Amino acid sequence: MAADDNGLRRSAGRTIAFMRLAAIELRRIAERDPDLAIELRRIAERDPDLAGELRRIADQLDADADDLERTARPGGP
């Protein structure tokens, strides 16, 4: 049972780290990545609120990571 708990905690920790990194990268894309600027301008012509949507997704990833972190914590909810 303890090995399963350790594996679950390790998996949750990796998932949280991934979600946080994804949120960071989405914000970078939305705000300042010069290599993607031309492509984002093309997409923005079709979807003017792309940056806002990327920020919303990044915020949701952070919130989901926070929830998972609380749940995965030893003695969590």
C-alpha distance (Angstrom), angle and dihedral (degrees) to the residues before:
residue distance angle dihedral
M1 . . .
A2 3.81 . .
A3 3.81 91.2 .
D4 3.81 89.3 53.8
D5 3.81 90.5 50.2
N6 3.82 91.1 50.6
G7 3.78 91.4 48.4
L8 3.78 91.4 48.7
R9 3.81 91.8 49.2
R10 3.80 90.8 48.0
S11 3.82 91.3 49.4
A12 3.80 91.6 47.4
G13 3.81 90.7 48.9
R14 3.79 91.7 51.7
T15 3.80 91.4 46.9
I16 3.81 91.2 50.6
A17 3.81 91.0 49.3
F18 3.81 91.0 49.4
M19 3.80 92.5 49.3
R20 3.80 91.7 49.8
L21 3.82 92.2 48.4
A22 3.80 90.9 48.1
A23 3.81 89.9 51.3
I24 3.81 90.9 50.3
E25 3.80 92.3 49.3
L26 3.81 93.1 47.8
R27 3.79 89.6 52.7
R28 3.81 91.0 49.3
I29 3.78 90.7 51.3
A30 3.79 91.6 47.1
E31 3.79 94.9 48.1
R32 3.78 116.0 29.6
D33 3.79 122.8 -14.8
P34 3.82 101.4 136.4
D35 3.81 93.6 -166.5
L36 3.79 90.5 63.3
A37 3.79 97.4 38.8
I38 3.82 96.4 99.4
E39 3.80 94.1 47.5
L40 3.80 91.7 44.7
R41 3.81 90.1 52.2
R42 3.82 89.3 54.5
I43 3.78 91.3 48.5
A44 3.80 91.5 43.7
E45 3.79 89.5 58.5
R46 3.80 86.8 62.3
D47 3.82 94.8 35.6
P48 3.82 112.4 25.5
D49 3.79 93.7 -174.7
L50 3.81 96.8 53.6
A51 3.81 93.8 120.0
G52 3.79 90.8 49.9
E53 3.79 91.0 49.6
L54 3.82 91.6 49.4
R55 3.80 89.6 51.0
R56 3.82 90.7 48.7
I57 3.81 91.2 51.5
A58 3.81 90.6 46.9
D59 3.80 90.7 51.1
Q60 3.80 90.3 49.6
L61 3.80 91.2 50.1
D62 3.81 89.6 52.4
A63 3.81 91.4 48.4
D64 3.80 91.6 48.3
A65 3.81 90.5 48.6
D66 3.81 89.6 50.8
D67 3.81 90.4 51.5
L68 3.79 92.7 47.6
E69 3.79 91.0 47.1
R70 3.82 91.1 53.8
T71 3.79 91.8 46.2
A72 3.83 95.0 46.1
R73 3.79 94.0 47.8
P74 3.82 112.7 111.2
G75 3.79 106.1 -95.6
G76 3.82 88.9 15.0
P77 3.80 123.0 165.8
